[in-house]
Amino acid sequence: MPKAKAKSKKSPAAKGASGMPKQKRLSPDLRRVQILEAARKVLLPNPEATIDDVADAAGVTRQLVSLYFPGGGVGALYGAMFDEYMAALPGILGEEFLAPAKSNADVRRTTERSVAVFLDWAESVGQPWIFSNIVRPGGIGISERIEASQDYTASMMIQARGDLADSPRVRAAIVC
C-alpha cells in the first residue's frame, strides 16, 4: 500500500482584522528601540514630521508610540533621542575632555581635539543639529534639559581652565 504524503506543517501567516499580516510581538525594550529608530529616520530629515509619520515608519499605531513615549506629539521622542545623545557624548569626546587641564595649552589642545572629534561624529550621523529647533520659544518641552547640559558643559570647561571666574557672562560665552 502506498504511503500517503505528509502534509506540510507550515501554516499561512496569521492575519489581523485588516487582512494584513500581524506584526511579530516584540519585547517592550525592542519595541522602544524600533520606534526610536523610526523617529530618527523620520525626524532627522524633517523636524516638522508628526507622531503619525513616526508611527507609519515604525509600522505601529500612533497610540503605541504614545504608550512608549507619553506626552503627546514628538516632544517625548526628541527627549529620548536627546537623552541618548547626552549619554553618548562623553564617549564621543573621549576621556581627555573630562580630565582636568594643567595649563592653557592643555585646554586649547583638548578643546581643539574635542571639536574635531565632535564634528567627525556630526558628519557620521548626518544631521546632528536635530535638537537646534527645540530650544526656540514654544519648543517641544526639553529646553530645560538642554540648558542643564549647557550648564554642565560650562562648569566642566571653567573647572578645566582653572583661571576663569565662574560668572553668567563666562557661562554665556562658553555655550554660544
N, C-alpha and C positions, 0 to 999 in steps of 0.2 A: 504494500500500500504506500503510495507516495506521501512524503511529508508535506504538511501544509506550510506555506511561507509564514515566517514570523512577522507579525505586524510591527511597524516602527513605533517605538515608544515616544517619539517626538510629538509634542502637541503643538498646535499653532500658537503663535504669540497671543497672550491674553490681551483682550481689547477692553478699553474703558467704555463708558456710556456714550462717548462721542464717536466710537468706532475706531479711534486712534489707538495704537499700541500703548499699553500702560508703561510709564517710566519705571525704571528699576528703583526700588526703595533704597535710599542712601541713608547712612548714619547721619545724625544731626551735624557732626563735625564736617563730614564730606559734603553735605548739602550746603552748609555755610560757605565752604571753600568754593563750591560750584557757583553760588550766587555772587560771591566777591569777584571771581574770575570774569563772570559775565559783566559785572559792573565796571570792571577795568576796561574791558573791550568796548563797552558802550560809552562810558563817561570820558575816557581819555580823549578820543577824537571829537566828542560832542558833549561839553559840560552842561549843555541845556537839555540833555536827554532826561526822560522821566523814569519813574519807577516802573511804569508799564513797559518801557523799552528794555529795561534791565530784565524784567520778568520774562519777556519774549525771548531775549537772548539766552537766558538760563533754561528756557523750556519749562517754566513753572508759572504759577499764578501770582498775581500782584499780592494776594493775601499771604501766600507763603513767604514772599520776600519780606513783607511787613511783619510776619511772625518772627523771622530770624533777625530782622533789623527794624525794631519798632520805632515809631516816632513820626511816621508819615513822610512821604517824599523820599528824595535821595540823600537827605542830610545824614541819616544814620549810616548809609553806605560810604559816603565821603568820610565820616568819622572813623569807621572801621579801617578804611584804607589809610587814613592819616595815622592811626594808632600803629598799623603795621610798618608804615614808613618810619615813625619815630623809634620803634623797636629795632629797626634795621640800621638806623643812622650811625650808631657807634661802630658797627661792623663795616659800614661803607667808608667811614672816615679813618678808622683804624685806631689802635691804642695810642699811637703817637699824639693824636689830637687831644686825648684825655689826660696825658701826662703833664705835670707842671713844667713850665718853661723856666730855664735858668737865666736866660738873657733875652734882650730884644731880638737878637738874631735868631734865637730858637723860636720865638713867637712868629717872626716873619717866615722862617722856613716851614714851620708846622702849618701856618695859615696858607701859604702858597701850595703846599702839598695837599692839604685838605680840600682846597678849592679845586685843584686839578683832578683829584680823585672823585669829588662830587660831580664835577662836570662830565667826567668819563661815565660815571654811573647814570647821570641825567640823559646822556645820549643813548645809553643802552636801553633805557626804559621807554624812550620815545616821547613821552610827554610828562616830565617831572613837575611841571608848573600847574598841575591839576588843582592844587589847593589855593592858587592865587585868586580864584574867583569866589572863594568862600570867606575872605576877610573883609570884603566890602560891606558897608552898612546893609542890614537886612539879609546877610549871608544865610548860611544853612545851619547855623547853630553850633559850630565847633570853633568859633573865633576865640573863645576863652582858652581852649586847649592850644591853639596856635600861639596865642600871646604867652601862655605859660612856657611853651617850648622856646620861644624867642628870649624870654627872660632867663631861662636855664642856660641857653647858649651864651647870652651876655655875661652871666655870672661866671661861667667857665672861662671865657676869654679874659675877663677882668682879673680873675684869680691867676690865670696862666701868665698874664702880663706882669702882674705884681706891682707895677708902679702907677697904675691908673686909679684915680679916685672913683669909687662907686657912686655914680650920680645918675639922675634921669637923663641928663644930656649925653653922658658917655654911653649909657644903655641904648638910647635912641640912635646914636651914631653907629653902634655895632649892629643893630638889627636892620638898619637901612641898607 
